[in-house]
Amino acid sequence: MRIGLALCAGVAALSVCAGTVAAVPASHGARVSTAGGTSPSTGVAHERLDSALEGVHRAGIPGVFAEVRDGDRVWRGASGVADLRTGRPVTAGLRHRVGSITKTFTAAAVMQQVERGRIRLDAPIGEYLPHLVPGERGRRITVRMLLNHTSGIPDYIPYAFPSIQGFPSDVSSKSLDDNRFKRFRPAELIELGLAAPPAGEPGGPTGVYSNTNYALLGGLLERVTGSSAEEYITRNVIEPAGLRHTGFPDGPRIKGPHSRMYEALWGVLDPPRDYSVYNMSWVMAGAGLVSTMDDLNRFYGRLLGGGIVGRDSLAQMQRTIPVRALDGTTIQYGLGLHRVDLGECGTFWGHDGTVWGAGTTSLTRADGRRQLSVAINLMRWNAPDTSGGSRHHPIDDALSALHRQALCGDGREGGVPHTP
């Protein structure tokens, strides 16, 4: 079933969720890069990355900014504008809503509690949260199934945002506007997911991506730690990792320098509408974080290097299964981590995500040396086609070229499918 969902999973997310319309015309803005040299063949090729980043802006994204690391070499770049009205340029260090990348932080926090013996991965969730998941479901669904999306619990987003259903003909922005300042309770969102028809049997060989799973994991963290999931993740994941510009918002506004975030909603919003001011209670433990590209690379480097959870926990997080993303494509998903295999370029780990108007991808090669984090400030740019799918757009090709250059160095190997 194809529905107009706002939040998807997997590196495919930058177009899985983007079935959009003619994009915002490329506007003139700043392009900057800073780096310390280029290493042969696999190093950070600054001119080619500059060109690839500029290509994303020229294809129709108002503003794009990124950081690429290759060992001790770093490139940071930005192209386009953070504000279409004023022409304020994007810069590489802006804060950004990073969507489902939050799930890796939540999963790492859960694994810390597993290491301390307070959570058992294969224990029924009903043992911890009987008031939220009672009865047979609570007995059959385990913590691990929530983490890797094999619980069979469907996503609550279509029910919290009913006007985004009916793609392509009946989609409207009414739900987005009605919920801009609404404060959802996690239990309210969980109830919406549990009341919907099941997405599958618990513990099946394949998963179905669902934000309801991570709302429940937020409740689990609160149950076993005595503090909110956001407080626990801040104290035990964000701060120990040395992330200075990452945190959960305490209101609808982002603190610190950031871009406006433009949502096209598959052409329903023309011109695209700014949703950078938004109450993120609708998806806090699953996609609420604000961060920078530097912080994201630092986080995944520390996580994959064993600096946030132990090696045994990391091995559990990297045990992947096929998971059906919200657009029906299949991704390889572990416990809050997505695996992307790029042949001779290597295997990469990370996540991506979208919220209204904002998209982010962060990937780190298995050896920890090559990293990409990239943010864009327009979402759902692909117009619907006559079959109910999404039309191809030059933005799709430009993002693919940027991913390919950033992750594969010389651009000759396969790139990341940017299809959360």
C-alpha positions, 0 to 999 in steps of 0.5 A: 500500500502506498501512502503519503508518509512523512517519516521513513527508515533506511538510507533510502529515506531521502526518496522513499519518503520523497514522492514529490513534485516539481522542486523549488527552483535553485536559488543563488546561495553560498558554497563553502568548503574547508579541508586539509588536503586530498589524499590519493584515490580514496581521500576527500576530493574537495573539488569533486565534492564541492561540485556534487554538493552544488549539483544538489542545490542546482537540481532544486534543493534550496540548501544542502550541507555536509561533512565527509571524513576520510581518516583524519581528513575532513571536508565540510561544504554548504550550497544554497540558502537557509531562508528563501525569503531573505537569501540567508546562506546555509553553512556547514555547521547548522543545526538540523532536525535529523529524523529517524537517525534518533533511532540509533541513539535510542537503540544504543540507550536500550543496549546500555540498559541490556548491559546493566541487566535491567533489560533483557533483549528477548523478554516480552515487552509486556513484562515491562509495560503491561499497561501499554501492551497488555495480553497476548501481544505483550507476551509475544512481542519482545524488546528485540522485536521492537528494536528491529521492527519485527513486532508486527505493530503498525506505524501510528503516523497515518492515524496521527496525520490522517490527511497525508493518506490517499496518495496521490489524489487526496493528500492535504496539509491539514494534519500538518498544520493542525498538529504544528503546536499539538503536544502528543502523549507517547501513550496516545501515539502507541494506542493509535498504532496498537489499534490499527490492523497488525502489520505482521506476526511478531518475530517473523523473518522480515520486519515492517518499519514502524515508529510505534516500536520506538515510542514503546522503547522510549516508554521502556527506557522511562520504566527502567531508568526512572527518567524520561527517554530524552533525559536518559539519552542526553546524559548517557549517550549524547554527553559521553559521546562529546556531542555539543550541538545535539539534543531534544527540543524542549519546544517547537523552535530549534535553538541555535543557527539552523535552516528553515525547512520546506515541505512540498508534500508531493506538490500539494504545497506549492510553493513548499511551506516552512515547517521548521517551527514544529512541536516534535512530540509526535515522534520524540524517541523515534525522530525528535533529535536536532544535531549537526553533521559534525556531531553525527559523524562523531556519534557514529564513529564512537558507536562503531568504535565501541565507545558508546556500547560494548562490542557484544552489544554492537554485534547485536545491533549489527545483526540485520534482517530484511525490513520493509520500509514505509514505501514498500522497499526492503532495507537491511536493518539491525537494532537501530542501525541500517547496513548498506553494502556498496561492493568495493566501496565497502559496507556502511552503517548508519541511518537516515531520516526525514521530518516535515521539511528536513532530510538527513543521512549519516553513514560510516564505513565498517572500518570507521574511516570513511563517513558522510553526513548530509542534510537537505531542507526540502522534502517530498519533491517528487510529483505523483505519476499516473500509476500512483508512484513517484516521478523521477526528478533531477534531485534524485540523480544529484543526491545519488551523485553526491552520495557516490562521490562522498562514500566511494571517493572517485565516484566510479563505484556504486552509490547509496540508493537515496530512496528515511 
